[in-house]
Amino acid sequence: MSKIKYKFDSKSLSFEQVRVTLRKRIVRALSYLATGLVFATLTIILAYQYLDSPKEKQLQREISELTLQFELLNNRMEDVTEVLGDIQDRDNNIYRTVFEAEPIPKSIRQAGFGGVDRYKALQGFNNSDLMVETSKRLDMISKQLYIQSKSFDELVVLVKGKEKLLASIPAIQPISNQDLRHQPSGFGWRTHPIYKTAEFHPGMDFAAAQGTEIYATGDGAVERADALAQGYGNHIVINHGYGYKTLYGHMSKMAVKAGQQVKRGQLIGFVGSTGLSTAPHVHYEVVKTGVKMNPINYYYNDLTPEQYQKLITLSSQSSQSFD
């Protein structure tokens, strides 16, 4: 039962009973409720602003753990990148060199990805930079691995054809040692026998008696056999494949024709002095991918180490060439 309330009436100088209507009761209750709601709302706002809920604390822990894992992943990718770089280096400088394959340019191995929106979905987060950087590095490693895989596929094919490759590379002298009259005139700057001027000699001259047999230095196909090139007289060019060609000049007679397949050590012609020549000899050149190489580096199949070293010494001496 509610207490009865009174108030003092100053006019009548007496106490009168206070009567509270239902409306006032409802208004008062609503005011209390509104005040409570306001305070509750403020409390909730402040709590959400400055205090983390258990679920938020769990999410924060997960975010911290994911950030740590991203950083560890980046460190591991650094190790993978270093190992991959070592494999690429060995691929270019050992494997592909051994099998006469052109190295893969760095610009191709490390080419980037096109498109500015590739990582757009990762933008707008607190750790966007970390996620984007990790994704870029992973994409780069994936691409480099793909290129390296293709390179190894190519090397597998080359390995299977190694026997053919080794048979095709020029690896012997065009004239037997026993048939040589004196030291060969080597690759490099020499005195021209006719003009008496210093000119670059792009091959080696092997002096021998007229009619001495000349041999193919590697397997291949005769690309030309004629006397049309100025200065070489009767000469033969053999295409060995794998970027190699050899030229044999000043022959007295040719024993093969253009288009014919030849084997290393096969007779292809005879020593002469046709073209621009001062004495019977064969002018021999080795060409690799369009560049004339020093033939001295391609006699390892039929010379002992002592003979090879002696040949290097003799051919490197400055002398007059025969053509």
Residue frames relative to the residue before (quaternion, step in Angstrom):
aa qw qx qy qz dx dy dz
M 1.0000 0.0000 0.0000 0.0000 0.00 0.00 0.00
S 0.4217 -0.7234 0.4897 0.2430 3.59 -0.79 1.04
K 0.5288 -0.6329 0.4729 0.3102 3.47 -1.18 0.71
I 0.4083 -0.6831 0.5479 0.2578 3.55 -1.15 0.71
K 0.1845 -0.7915 0.5776 0.0770 3.56 -0.83 1.03
Y 0.1513 -0.7686 0.6182 0.0646 3.52 -1.21 0.78
K 0.1286 -0.7555 0.6335 0.1060 3.50 -1.34 0.42
F 0.4777 -0.6856 0.4842 0.2594 3.56 -1.12 0.72
D 0.2224 -0.7637 0.5961 0.1093 3.54 -0.87 1.07
S 0.3384 -0.7860 0.4852 0.1795 3.57 -0.42 1.26
K 0.6213 0.5454 -0.3562 0.4355 3.58 1.11 -0.41
S 0.7731 0.3171 -0.1816 0.5185 3.52 0.87 -0.96
L 0.3149 -0.7812 0.4754 0.2542 3.51 1.33 -0.12
S 0.6129 0.4968 -0.3762 0.4858 3.49 0.93 1.04
F 0.5060 -0.6341 0.4909 0.3177 3.58 -1.29 0.35
E 0.1062 -0.7846 0.6093 0.0427 3.48 -0.97 0.89
Q 0.5183 -0.6522 0.4618 0.3044 3.52 -1.03 0.77
V 0.3397 -0.7365 0.5531 0.1905 3.57 -0.99 0.97
R 0.1486 -0.7960 0.5842 0.0542 3.51 -0.72 1.09
V 0.1674 -0.7938 0.5815 0.0613 3.68 -0.60 1.17
T 0.3255 -0.7613 0.5310 0.1801 3.51 -0.66 1.15
L 0.6616 -0.5075 0.3830 0.3976 3.53 -1.30 0.33
R 0.6228 0.5586 -0.3412 0.4286 3.54 1.01 -0.78
K 0.6647 0.5020 -0.3052 0.4616 3.52 0.97 -0.96
R 0.6207 0.5487 -0.3402 0.4449 3.53 1.05 -0.77
I 0.6631 0.5047 -0.2998 0.4644 3.57 0.98 -0.91
V 0.6516 0.5155 -0.3160 0.4580 3.59 0.93 -0.92
R 0.6605 0.5088 -0.3113 0.4560 3.56 0.94 -0.93
A 0.6580 0.5124 -0.3142 0.4536 3.57 0.97 -0.85
L 0.6524 0.5129 -0.3082 0.4651 3.53 1.05 -0.85
S 0.6373 0.5259 -0.3360 0.4521 3.60 0.99 -0.73
Y 0.6324 0.5181 -0.3261 0.4747 3.54 1.03 -0.83
L 0.6620 0.5177 -0.3001 0.4513 3.54 0.96 -0.94
A 0.6554 0.5160 -0.3097 0.4564 3.58 0.96 -0.89
T 0.6446 0.5132 -0.3213 0.4668 3.55 0.99 -0.87
G 0.6543 0.5177 -0.3101 0.4558 3.56 0.97 -0.85
L 0.6495 0.5204 -0.3129 0.4575 3.56 1.02 -0.81
V 0.6336 0.5315 -0.3299 0.4551 3.55 1.03 -0.85
F 0.6817 0.4786 -0.2867 0.4733 3.57 0.87 -0.96
A 0.6406 0.5236 -0.3256 0.4576 3.58 1.02 -0.77
T 0.6455 0.5239 -0.3127 0.4595 3.57 1.00 -0.88
L 0.6592 0.5056 -0.3041 0.4662 3.56 0.92 -0.93
T 0.6466 0.5249 -0.3175 0.4533 3.55 0.99 -0.84
I 0.6623 0.5068 -0.3022 0.4618 3.57 0.96 -0.90
I 0.6436 0.5258 -0.3193 0.4554 3.57 0.99 -0.89
L 0.6732 0.4885 -0.2937 0.4710 3.56 0.88 -0.93
A 0.6432 0.5300 -0.3227 0.4485 3.56 1.00 -0.79
Y 0.6815 0.4737 -0.2881 0.4777 3.57 0.94 -0.89
Q 0.6558 0.5318 -0.3076 0.4387 3.54 1.11 -0.70
Y 0.8337 0.2318 -0.0736 0.4958 3.56 0.82 -0.95
L 0.7405 0.3389 -0.2110 0.5406 3.58 1.22 -0.28
D 0.3295 -0.7482 0.5449 0.1862 3.60 -0.92 0.93
S 0.4151 -0.6824 0.5422 0.2607 3.47 -1.03 0.81
P 0.6780 -0.4787 0.3488 0.4352 3.64 -1.17 0.28
K 0.6554 0.5091 -0.3173 0.4589 3.57 1.01 -0.78
E 0.6518 0.5053 -0.3131 0.4710 3.56 1.04 -0.84
K 0.6271 0.5292 -0.3371 0.4616 3.56 1.03 -0.75
Q 0.6362 0.5205 -0.3222 0.4695 3.57 1.03 -0.74
L 0.6545 0.5056 -0.3073 0.4707 3.57 0.98 -0.89
Q 0.6283 0.5354 -0.3336 0.4553 3.59 1.03 -0.78
R 0.6469 0.5107 -0.3144 0.4711 3.55 0.99 -0.83
E 0.6505 0.5125 -0.3161 0.4630 3.57 1.00 -0.81
I 0.6395 0.5240 -0.3207 0.4622 3.58 1.00 -0.84
S 0.6495 0.5156 -0.3127 0.4631 3.57 0.96 -0.89
E 0.6576 0.5089 -0.3024 0.4660 3.56 1.00 -0.86
L 0.6528 0.5074 -0.3096 0.4696 3.59 1.00 -0.84
T 0.6278 0.5311 -0.3308 0.4629 3.60 1.01 -0.79
L 0.6461 0.5159 -0.3087 0.4702 3.55 0.99 -0.87
Q 0.6643 0.5067 -0.3033 0.4581 3.58 0.96 -0.90
F 0.6122 0.5387 -0.3417 0.4672 3.59 1.09 -0.72
E 0.6643 0.4998 -0.3016 0.4668 3.57 0.95 -0.87
L 0.6466 0.5008 -0.3145 0.4818 3.58 1.02 -0.79
L 0.6293 0.5340 -0.3280 0.4595 3.56 1.06 -0.78
N 0.6287 0.5293 -0.3275 0.4662 3.58 1.03 -0.78
N 0.6501 0.5119 -0.3155 0.4646 3.57 0.99 -0.82
R 0.6566 0.5019 -0.3086 0.4709 3.57 0.99 -0.81
M 0.6385 0.5212 -0.3263 0.4629 3.58 1.06 -0.72
E 0.5784 0.5592 -0.3755 0.4602 3.58 1.14 -0.54
D 0.6535 0.5011 -0.3065 0.4774 3.57 0.99 -0.85
V 0.6505 0.5110 -0.3124 0.4671 3.58 0.97 -0.89
T 0.6429 0.5284 -0.3181 0.4542 3.58 0.99 -0.86
E 0.6460 0.5195 -0.3161 0.4614 3.58 1.01 -0.81
V 0.6658 0.4858 -0.3004 0.4800 3.59 0.93 -0.88
L 0.6479 0.5165 -0.3164 0.4619 3.58 0.96 -0.85
G 0.6307 0.5359 -0.3286 0.4550 3.58 1.03 -0.77
D 0.6401 0.5162 -0.3154 0.4737 3.56 1.06 -0.78
I 0.6389 0.5147 -0.3202 0.4736 3.59 1.01 -0.80
Q 0.6510 0.5160 -0.3118 0.4613 3.58 0.97 -0.87
D 0.6462 0.5231 -0.3157 0.4574 3.56 0.99 -0.84
R 0.6730 0.4743 -0.2941 0.4855 3.59 0.93 -0.87
D 0.6078 0.5614 -0.3476 0.4412 3.57 1.07 -0.73
N 0.7137 0.4541 -0.2542 0.4689 3.58 0.87 -1.01
N 0.8134 0.3503 -0.1403 0.4427 3.56 0.75 -1.09
I 0.7429 0.3274 -0.2258 0.5385 3.59 1.21 -0.19
Y 0.7597 0.4034 -0.2359 0.4521 3.56 0.40 -1.26
R 0.7326 0.4226 -0.2504 0.4713 3.58 0.72 -1.06
T 0.6045 0.5420 -0.3567 0.4622 3.61 1.15 -0.53
V 0.6437 0.5327 -0.3201 0.4466 3.57 0.94 -0.93
F 0.7851 0.3248 -0.1613 0.5021 3.56 0.91 -0.91
E 0.5156 -0.7034 0.3864 0.3000 3.55 1.23 0.62
A 0.4385 0.6618 -0.4863 0.3651 3.59 0.94 0.88
E 0.5289 -0.6342 0.4591 0.3276 3.56 -1.05 0.76
P 0.4805 -0.6624 0.4827 0.3120 3.64 -0.93 0.81
I 0.4769 -0.6512 0.5057 0.3046 3.57 -1.16 0.61
P 0.4563 -0.7103 0.4549 0.2834 3.63 -0.63 1.06
K 0.5874 -0.5904 0.4320 0.3461 3.55 -1.15 0.70
S 0.6154 0.5709 -0.3474 0.4180 3.59 1.07 -0.73
I 0.6672 0.4669 -0.2982 0.4979 3.60 1.14 -0.58
R 0.6556 0.5241 -0.3183 0.4407 3.59 0.92 -0.89
Q 0.8061 0.2748 -0.1198 0.5102 3.60 0.94 -0.87
A 0.2796 0.7727 -0.5212 0.2304 3.59 1.14 0.54
G 0.4267 -0.7205 0.4922 0.2380 3.57 -1.02 0.82
F 0.5440 -0.5921 0.4832 0.3464 3.53 -1.37 -0.20
G 0.4156 -0.7134 0.5095 0.2421 3.55 -1.06 0.76
G 0.6793 0.5069 -0.3583 0.3914 3.55 -1.31 0.30
V 0.3100 -0.7765 0.5237 0.1632 3.57 -0.68 1.12
D 0.6866 0.4902 -0.2777 0.4595 3.60 1.20 -0.43
R 0.3418 0.7760 -0.4833 0.2177 3.58 1.23 0.15
Y 0.7920 0.2416 -0.1130 0.5492 3.59 1.04 -0.82
K 0.2350 0.8120 -0.5025 0.1815 3.57 1.19 0.54
A 0.6436 0.5505 -0.3240 0.4216 3.61 1.00 -0.80
L 0.6842 0.4834 -0.2835 0.4668 3.59 1.19 -0.42
Q 0.5442 0.6229 -0.3954 0.3995 3.59 1.28 -0.03
G 0.7380 0.4504 -0.3102 0.3953 3.54 -1.31 0.42
F 0.6291 0.5094 -0.3475 0.4732 3.60 1.23 0.19
N 0.6662 -0.5131 0.3542 0.4093 3.56 -1.25 0.38
N 0.7781 0.2822 -0.1448 0.5422 3.57 1.08 -0.75
S 0.1795 0.8291 -0.5115 0.1368 3.58 1.12 0.65
D 0.6474 0.5356 -0.3321 0.4286 3.60 0.88 -0.91
L 0.6632 0.5062 -0.2995 0.4628 3.56 0.96 -0.89
M 0.6798 0.4899 -0.2921 0.4611 3.57 0.91 -0.91
V 0.6549 0.5072 -0.3149 0.4634 3.59 0.95 -0.86
E 0.6641 0.5053 -0.3085 0.4565 3.59 0.90 -0.93
T 0.6545 0.5051 -0.3166 0.4650 3.58 0.95 -0.82
S 0.6565 0.5119 -0.3092 0.4596 3.59 0.95 -0.86
K 0.6391 0.5292 -0.3237 0.4547 3.58 1.01 -0.83
R 0.6817 0.4885 -0.2964 0.4570 3.56 0.88 -0.93
L 0.6398 0.5221 -0.3231 0.4623 3.56 1.04 -0.79
D 0.6433 0.5132 -0.3163 0.4720 3.58 1.01 -0.83
M 0.6526 0.5229 -0.3135 0.4498 3.56 0.98 -0.86
I 0.6534 0.5028 -0.3090 0.4742 3.57 0.95 -0.89
S 0.6374 0.5351 -0.3267 0.4480 3.58 0.98 -0.86
K 0.6716 0.4911 -0.3019 0.4654 3.58 0.95 -0.87
Q 0.6569 0.5071 -0.3123 0.4624 3.59 0.95 -0.86
L 0.6324 0.5212 -0.3281 0.4699 3.58 1.06 -0.73
Y 0.6262 0.5337 -0.3310 0.4620 3.58 1.05 -0.76
I 0.6638 0.4929 -0.3019 0.4747 3.58 0.92 -0.93
Q 0.6579 0.5071 -0.3121 0.4611 3.58 0.97 -0.85
S 0.6183 0.5422 -0.3360 0.4591 3.56 1.06 -0.75
K 0.6521 0.5024 -0.3056 0.4785 3.59 0.98 -0.85
S 0.6232 0.5390 -0.3355 0.4567 3.57 1.06 -0.77
F 0.6677 0.4881 -0.3005 0.4749 3.58 0.94 -0.88
D 0.5941 0.5512 -0.3652 0.4580 3.59 1.09 -0.64
E 0.6554 0.5059 -0.3018 0.4727 3.55 1.02 -0.87
L 0.6576 0.5138 -0.3102 0.4553 3.58 0.99 -0.83
V 0.5880 0.5665 -0.3666 0.4459 3.59 1.10 -0.68
V 0.6474 0.5052 -0.3120 0.4778 3.56 1.00 -0.87
L 0.6645 0.5062 -0.3059 0.4567 3.58 0.96 -0.87
V 0.6208 0.5392 -0.3420 0.4549 3.57 1.05 -0.77
K 0.6507 0.5165 -0.3165 0.4578 3.57 0.96 -0.87
G 0.7414 0.3661 -0.2159 0.5193 3.58 1.13 -0.63
K 0.2771 0.8052 -0.4888 0.1895 3.58 1.27 0.35
E 0.6342 0.5438 -0.3391 0.4325 3.57 0.93 -0.86
K 0.6666 0.4841 -0.2900 0.4870 3.55 0.97 -0.88
L 0.6293 0.5428 -0.3306 0.4473 3.57 1.01 -0.82
L 0.6959 0.4814 -0.2808 0.4529 3.57 0.81 -1.03
A 0.6564 0.5009 -0.3115 0.4702 3.58 1.10 -0.66
S 0.6803 0.5098 -0.2851 0.4426 3.58 1.16 -0.57
I 0.6048 0.5704 -0.3701 0.4148 3.60 1.06 -0.64
P 0.4869 -0.6468 0.4913 0.3212 3.65 -0.84 0.88
A 0.0862 0.8478 -0.5113 0.1112 3.59 -0.53 1.11
I 0.7200 0.3433 -0.2573 0.5455 3.62 1.24 0.20
Q 0.5727 -0.5498 0.4589 0.3990 3.57 -1.30 0.12
P 0.5179 -0.6495 0.4462 0.3328 3.62 -1.07 0.58
I 0.7502 0.2362 -0.1541 0.5981 3.60 1.29 -0.31
S 0.5191 -0.6420 0.4637 0.3215 3.58 -0.98 0.78
N 0.6118 -0.5770 0.4025 0.3616 3.55 -1.11 0.70
Q 0.6603 0.5384 -0.3109 0.4214 3.58 0.97 -0.85
D 0.6842 0.4839 -0.2839 0.4659 3.59 1.22 -0.42
L 0.5274 0.6498 -0.4097 0.3630 3.61 1.25 -0.22
R 0.3912 -0.7262 0.5190 0.2241 3.56 -1.00 0.85
H 0.7743 -0.1495 0.1079 0.6054 3.59 0.98 -0.80
Q 0.7851 -0.3550 0.2146 0.4600 3.54 -1.34 0.03
P 0.4702 -0.6761 0.4853 0.2937 3.59 -1.05 0.73
S 0.4289 -0.6470 0.5550 0.2992 3.53 -1.25 0.48
G 0.3349 -0.8277 0.4274 0.1418 3.54 -0.54 1.21
F 0.6883 -0.4577 0.4033 0.3925 3.47 -1.52 -0.09
G 0.6303 0.5344 -0.3919 0.4045 3.59 -0.89 0.90
W 0.7406 -0.3824 0.2964 0.4663 3.56 -1.27 -0.33
R 0.0697 0.7896 -0.6002 0.1071 3.54 -0.77 1.14
T 0.5264 -0.6039 0.4853 0.3503 3.57 -1.30 0.27
H 0.4176 -0.7082 0.5096 0.2537 3.57 -0.75 1.05
P 0.4779 -0.7213 0.4187 0.2757 3.63 -0.76 1.01
I 0.7268 0.4043 -0.2338 0.5037 3.59 1.13 -0.54
Y 0.7683 0.3666 -0.1958 0.4868 3.58 0.79 -1.06
K 0.2828 -0.7964 0.4845 0.2260 3.59 1.32 -0.35
T 0.5156 0.5970 -0.4379 0.4313 3.57 1.06 0.78
A 0.5344 -0.6122 0.4694 0.3455 3.56 -1.21 0.47
E 0.0921 0.7919 -0.5942 0.1062 3.55 -0.63 1.12
F 0.5129 -0.6374 0.4715 0.3291 3.55 -1.17 0.54
H 0.2243 -0.7765 0.5808 0.0967 3.54 -0.77 1.10
P 0.2257 -0.8500 0.4645 0.1042 3.65 -0.23 1.26
G 0.7597 0.2830 -0.1984 0.5508 3.59 1.16 0.38
M 0.4757 -0.6207 0.5101 0.3582 3.57 -1.21 -0.61
D 0.2749 -0.7499 0.5820 0.1528 3.57 -1.11 0.80
F 0.1193 -0.7835 0.6083 0.0424 3.58 -0.76 1.10
A 0.2236 -0.7951 0.5528 0.1104 3.58 -0.38 1.25
A 0.1482 0.7685 -0.6075 0.1356 3.57 -0.93 0.98
A 0.6670 -0.5037 0.3611 0.4134 3.55 -1.25 0.27
Q 0.6242 -0.5350 0.4186 0.3859 3.53 -1.20 0.62
G 0.8073 0.2693 -0.2075 0.4825 3.56 -0.89 0.98
T 0.4136 0.6981 -0.4821 0.3303 3.62 1.27 0.07
E 0.5131 -0.6728 0.4412 0.2989 3.56 -0.96 0.86
I 0.1889 -0.7506 0.6273 0.0861 3.55 -1.14 0.83
Y 0.1839 -0.8170 0.5438 0.0556 3.56 -0.88 1.01
A 0.5281 -0.5848 0.5079 0.3481 3.55 -1.25 0.56
T 0.3502 -0.7721 0.4955 0.1889 3.59 -0.85 0.91
G 0.7950 0.0555 -0.0550 0.6016 3.59 1.27 -0.01
D 0.6123 -0.5366 0.4145 0.4067 3.59 -1.21 0.34
G 0.3111 0.7539 -0.5460 0.1917 3.57 -1.10 0.62
A 0.4971 -0.6173 0.5125 0.3304 3.53 -1.35 -0.32
V 0.4664 -0.6660 0.5035 0.2922 3.56 -0.98 0.88
E 0.2549 -0.7982 0.5331 0.1169 3.55 -0.54 1.20
R 0.7833 -0.0929 0.0524 0.6125 3.56 1.10 -0.70
A 0.0054 -0.7606 0.6489 -0.0160 3.55 -1.22 0.65
D 0.4139 0.6876 -0.4776 0.3574 3.56 0.08 1.31
A 0.4387 -0.6689 0.5261 0.2886 3.55 -1.33 -0.21
L 0.3706 0.7851 -0.4316 0.2449 3.56 1.21 0.50
A 0.6311 0.5277 -0.3485 0.4493 3.62 1.10 -0.51
Q 0.5124 -0.6803 0.4371 0.2892 3.55 -0.83 1.02
G 0.8286 0.2544 -0.1975 0.4580 3.56 -0.95 0.96
Y 0.6999 0.4955 -0.2883 0.4260 3.62 1.01 -0.70
G 0.3246 -0.7437 0.5207 0.2653 3.62 1.16 -0.36
N 0.7628 -0.2225 0.2170 0.5670 3.57 -1.01 -0.81
H 0.1561 0.8054 -0.5531 0.1453 3.57 -0.52 1.13
I 0.2510 -0.7508 0.5993 0.1188 3.52 -1.30 0.53
V 0.1214 -0.7526 0.6426 0.0775 3.56 -1.11 0.79
I 0.1214 -0.7876 0.6024 0.0442 3.58 -0.80 1.08
N 0.2352 -0.7431 0.6124 0.1321 3.56 -0.92 0.99
H 0.1957 -0.8230 0.5284 0.0719 3.56 -0.44 1.25
G 0.4813 -0.6364 0.4588 0.3910 3.59 1.23 -0.25
Y 0.7629 0.3604 -0.2743 0.4613 3.57 -1.32 0.07
G 0.6933 -0.4915 0.2694 0.4530 3.58 1.17 0.57
Y 0.6275 0.5683 -0.3299 0.4176 3.62 1.26 -0.10
K 0.0394 0.7458 -0.6650 0.0090 3.52 -1.21 0.74
T 0.1182 -0.7697 0.6192 0.1008 3.58 -1.21 0.50
L 0.1977 -0.7690 0.6011 0.0909 3.54 -1.20 0.69
Y 0.1043 -0.7727 0.6259 0.0185 3.55 -1.06 0.91
G 0.0545 -0.8633 0.5015 -0.0164 3.60 -0.38 1.21
H 0.8096 0.3375 -0.2496 0.4103 3.52 -1.51 0.25
M 0.2765 0.7846 -0.5152 0.2061 3.60 1.10 0.58
S 0.4495 -0.6464 0.5373 0.3025 3.56 -1.22 0.53
K 0.7895 -0.0267 0.0543 0.6107 3.54 1.15 -0.74
M 0.2868 -0.7536 0.5692 0.1606 3.57 -1.06 0.79
A 0.2741 -0.8000 0.5204 0.1187 3.57 -0.93 0.93
V 0.7247 0.3292 -0.2284 0.5606 3.61 1.27 0.05
K 0.3285 -0.7367 0.5591 0.1917 3.54 -1.31 0.30
A 0.6539 -0.5041 0.3871 0.4104 3.57 -1.26 0.41
G 0.7702 0.3223 -0.2690 0.4802 3.56 -0.98 0.95
Q 0.5749 0.6077 -0.3738 0.4007 3.58 1.23 -0.29
Q 0.3829 -0.6991 0.5561 0.2354 3.58 -1.08 0.77
V 0.0669 -0.8062 0.5877 0.0128 3.58 -0.93 0.89
K 0.3311 -0.7215 0.5763 0.1941 3.57 -1.30 0.46
R 0.6201 -0.5248 0.4181 0.4066 3.54 -1.23 0.46
G 0.7946 0.2637 -0.2279 0.4972 3.56 -0.93 1.01
Q 0.5169 0.6396 -0.4225 0.3811 3.60 1.26 -0.05
L 0.5190 -0.6303 0.4847 0.3137 3.57 -1.08 0.77
I 0.0392 -0.8176 0.5744 0.0072 3.60 -0.80 0.99
G 0.8088 -0.1125 0.0823 0.5713 3.62 1.20 -0.30
F 0.4205 -0.6970 0.5326 0.2317 3.52 -1.40 -0.11
V 0.5873 -0.6026 0.4178 0.3426 3.54 -1.09 0.82
G 0.0876 0.7800 -0.6153 0.0731 3.54 -1.08 0.85
S 0.3980 -0.6914 0.5400 0.2684 3.54 -1.29 -0.45
T 0.2690 0.7791 -0.5181 0.2284 3.56 1.07 0.78
G 0.7377 0.3736 -0.2959 0.4781 3.54 -1.24 0.46
L 0.7383 -0.3649 0.2993 0.4819 3.56 -1.19 -0.57
S 0.3426 0.7342 -0.4921 0.3185 3.56 0.19 1.34
T 0.3074 -0.7697 0.5360 0.1604 3.56 -1.14 0.65
A 0.7948 0.0576 -0.0276 0.6035 3.61 1.23 -0.23
P 0.6339 -0.5352 0.3788 0.4102 3.59 -1.18 0.45
H 0.3013 0.7172 -0.5811 0.2391 3.58 -0.81 1.03
V 0.3162 -0.6913 0.5932 0.2649 3.55 -1.32 0.03
H 0.2573 -0.7298 0.6157 0.1486 3.54 -0.92 0.99
Y 0.0767 -0.8303 0.5512 -0.0302 3.57 -0.60 1.22
E 0.0375 -0.7972 0.6023 -0.0163 3.57 -0.89 1.03
V 0.1678 -0.7338 0.6477 0.1180 3.54 -1.28 0.60
V 0.0845 -0.7991 0.5952 0.0034 3.56 -0.76 1.10
K 0.0627 -0.7902 0.6096 0.0068 3.59 -0.84 1.03
T 0.8342 -0.1476 0.0286 0.5306 3.56 -0.60 1.27
G 0.7701 -0.3976 0.1787 0.4657 3.54 0.89 1.04
V 0.6617 0.4722 -0.3013 0.4985 3.60 1.28 -0.08
K 0.3817 -0.7229 0.5271 0.2319 3.58 -0.84 0.98
M 0.1991 -0.8072 0.5529 0.0561 3.54 -0.67 1.21
N 0.5603 -0.5642 0.4687 0.3848 3.55 -1.29 0.26
P 0.3925 -0.7530 0.4701 0.2408 3.64 -0.48 1.12
I 0.5126 0.6690 -0.4172 0.3400 3.60 1.17 -0.44
N 0.6657 0.5201 -0.2931 0.4477 3.58 1.19 -0.56
Y 0.7187 0.4462 -0.2330 0.4797 3.59 1.28 -0.04
Y 0.5446 0.6111 -0.4170 0.3950 3.59 1.04 0.70
Y 0.3476 0.8060 -0.4382 0.1937 3.58 1.17 0.38
N 0.6162 0.5893 -0.3542 0.3842 3.63 1.16 -0.18
D 0.8203 0.2426 -0.1148 0.5051 3.61 1.02 -0.63
L 0.6481 0.4711 -0.3353 0.4955 3.59 1.20 0.43
T 0.4298 -0.6498 0.5504 0.3000 3.54 -1.12 0.66
P 0.6721 -0.4839 0.3469 0.4402 3.62 -1.17 0.33
E 0.6528 0.5123 -0.3219 0.4558 3.61 1.01 -0.79
Q 0.6594 0.4979 -0.3064 0.4728 3.58 0.95 -0.85
Y 0.6435 0.5332 -0.3165 0.4488 3.55 1.00 -0.87
Q 0.6661 0.4966 -0.3022 0.4673 3.59 0.92 -0.90
K 0.6444 0.5164 -0.3204 0.4642 3.58 1.00 -0.79
L 0.6404 0.5267 -0.3198 0.4584 3.56 1.01 -0.83
I 0.6268 0.5309 -0.3332 0.4629 3.59 1.01 -0.82
T 0.6639 0.5143 -0.3031 0.4504 3.58 0.91 -0.93
L 0.7007 0.4794 -0.2751 0.4511 3.57 0.85 -0.97
S 0.7099 0.4745 -0.2730 0.4432 3.56 0.90 -0.94
S 0.6459 0.5318 -0.3236 0.4418 3.58 1.17 -0.46
Q 0.5422 0.6174 -0.4079 0.3980 3.60 1.24 -0.24
S 0.4941 -0.6659 0.4767 0.2918 3.52 -0.96 0.90
S 0.1837 0.7750 -0.5817 0.1649 3.56 -0.72 1.08
Q 0.5893 -0.5530 0.4451 0.3858 3.53 -1.32 0.01
S 0.3743 -0.7128 0.5449 0.2343 3.57 -0.96 0.83
F 0.5327 -0.6353 0.4595 0.3185 3.55 -1.33 0.19
D 0.7825 0.2200 -0.1266 0.5685 3.62 1.28 -0.14
